[in-house]
């Protein structure tokens, strides 16, 4: 049995990856703020936790519960997919309030860091395949006005992934970790970016143009690529993969 821990599965890319992974040989453990009843109904090998990743100080206790669900006698691999993300505040930095900034950094950066820490602590002694896939964004390098917090968090996630990769090394028992840019995907984050009413920014027009020109991939097609990458032979320790489709 392969065990997959996935965050942000209520919709979009996280939901698509979870549906792709449903199999009699896979056990899914899903986190999101609201339960996805369609996912729950689709598999008998699934545990769902209604959990807000802004509650960073509760993540370690949550992961302890999760690993009590994993039957180590039949496990051949354990995988963590840090997918959950928020884009707000979508504004000039001086217009953002401190709570929105903290929420952004908690969900986009600090939660994946704590999840990774807990995952490694619970799996480091296990003689099986252990991989962490951090869903980053080209926004870490392709900077746009109004997205400073989001871009900073994603750049931080890339640096964190590379650093943990160095810590883990390439020995047979290492936990492998990679940060990947999934490309432009038609998700709720894209919709939020298009529909913002902030007149001080030209950025929403860029997202509208991308949508109008048909440049967005579907969550399903992107999920196919991500799952193939996660389970494939090109998953190199500490890498930041900027083009999933190469």
N, C-alpha and C positions, 0 to 999 in steps of 0.2 A: 504494500500500500504506500502511495505517495501522499504526503500531507502538505496542503497549501494554505498558508495564512495570507489573506488578502484584505487590504483596507479600501474603503470607498466603493463598496459593491452595491450601493442602492441604485445606481444608474451609470450611464456613460461607459467609459473604458473599463472600469472595475467590474461592472455588471457583465460586460461582454467577455472579459477574461474568465470570470467565474463560470459563465455558461459554457465556454469552450473547454473548461477543465473538468466538467461533470463527466464522470466515468465510474464504473464499478471498481476500478483500481485506484481511484483518487478520493481522498477525504478532504473536503473544503471547510475552512474555518474563516468566516467572513465577519468583518467589522464595518458598521456604518451608523450614522446617527439615527436613521430610520430603517426598519427591517425591509428587506426585499422579499415579499411573500411569493412572488413568482419563482425566485431562486430556491426558496425553502421547499416549495412544492415540487420542484424539478428533480430533487435528489434526496435519497435517504442517507447519503454519506455526507452530511453537511451540518455544521453547528453555526448558529448565527448569534452574534453579540451586538446588541443595540448600544453603541458606545460612541461618545463624542471625544475625538482625539485632542480637543482643547484641554481635556482633563488629564494633562500629561502626568501628574503625580499619581494617577491611578493605573497607569499602563503596566507597571511591573506586576501588580496584583492580578491584572487581567491576563497577562502572559503566563502567570503561574497556573491560572485556571485552564488556559488553553493547553498547556503541556501535560496537564492531567488527563486530557482527552486523547492524547496521542499514545497509541499502543506500540511501544517500542519493540515488542517481540515480532511484529510484522511490518515494521516501517523500513522502506528501502530508500526514502528520501524525504527531507523536510525543506520547505521553501517559503520564504517571506516575500510578498510583493507589496512594497510601500507605494500605493497608488493615490490615496486620498489627497486632495488639494483644494485650496480656495484661492480665488483671485483678488478678492477685496482686501484692502481698500484700493479701488481703481481711481486714483486721483493724484494730483501733485502732492508731494510729501507734506508740505505745510498745511494742506487741507485735511490730512488724515488724522483721525483721533487715535489716542494711544491704545485704546482697547482693541480697535480693528487691527492695528499693527501687531499687537501681541497675539491676537487670534491667528493672524496670517502666519507668523513665525512659529507658533505652536504647532499648527496643523502641517505646514509645509516643510518644516525643518526639525523642530525639536521632537515631535512625535516619532518621525522615522529614526532619529538618533536613539531615542529611548527604546523603541521596538527592536532596533538592531542590537543594542546592548543586551537586552533581555534574551533575544533569540540566540546570540552567540553563547551567552552564559548557560542556557539550557541545552544547547546542542554540541558544545565543543568537545565533549567526551564521547559522542556517539560515532560509531564506525559506519557512517552512511553518507549519502550525498546531501550537502547542506548549501543552499544558495539563497542570496538576497538580491532581489531586483528592485532598484529604486527608480521610480518613474520620474524623471527630471523633465527638462524643457529647454528648447533652443533659446527661450527667454533668458537663460543664464548668460548667454553671450550676445544675443541680438536684442539690444536694449531699446525700449520704447517709453515715451513719457507716460507717467501714471502707473507704471508697473514696477516701481523701485523695490517695494517690499517683496513682491512675488519673485522678481529676478534675483534679488539678493538671497532669498531662501533657496532657490534652485541652484544658484552658483555654490552656495554653502553645502547643499546636498551632494553636488559633484565632488567637491574637495573632501568632504567627509567620507564618501565612498572610496576614493583613492587612498586616503590615509588608512582606513580600516583594512583595505586590501594589502597595504604594506605591513600592517600589524599581523595579519593572518598568514601572509606568505603563501608559498606554493606547496607546502607539505601535503601529504595525502589526507590528513584529517582536518585541513583548513576549511573554514567557512568562506565560500567564494561570494564576492559582492561586486555588483556592477551598477553603474548609473546609466540610464539610456534616455535619449530624446525620442519620443514616439512619433514625432512629426505633427503636422497640423491635423487635428482630429475634430470631427463635428460633435462636440460635447457641450454640456451646459456652461462650462467655463468660456468657451468661444461665444456662446449666446449672450452671456453676461457682458463680455467685452464689447460685443456689437451694440448692445442696447443701453449702454451707460449714457446718462444724460449730461455728463460733465462737458460743458461748452468750452472749457479752457484747454481741452485736449483734442488733437486731431487723430489720436490713436484709434477711436472707435471706427473711423472711416476706413482704416487699414483692414480691420477685421471684417467689416462689411464687404469690402472689395474681394477679400479672400473667399468669402462665402459665395458671392455673386459669380465669381469666375470658376466655381466648382473645384477649388483647390484643397478642399477638406476631405480627408479620408474618413471612411465610416469607422465607428468603434469596433465593429465586427472584424473588418479587414485588418485593422491595427492589432487587435487582440490575437489574431492568428499569428502575426509576425512576432509579437512579444512572447507568446507561449512557445513557439518554435525556438526562439532565441534562448529563453530561460532553460529549456531542456536540451539544447543542442551543444555542439562541440566548440562553438565560438564564444563561449562565456568565459572570458579571460579575467583573471583576478585583478580587481581594482580599476578596471577600464571605465572610461566615460565614452559611451558609444553615441556619436552625434548623428549618424545616419543609419537607421535601422534597416533601410531597404538596399544598402550596398551589398 
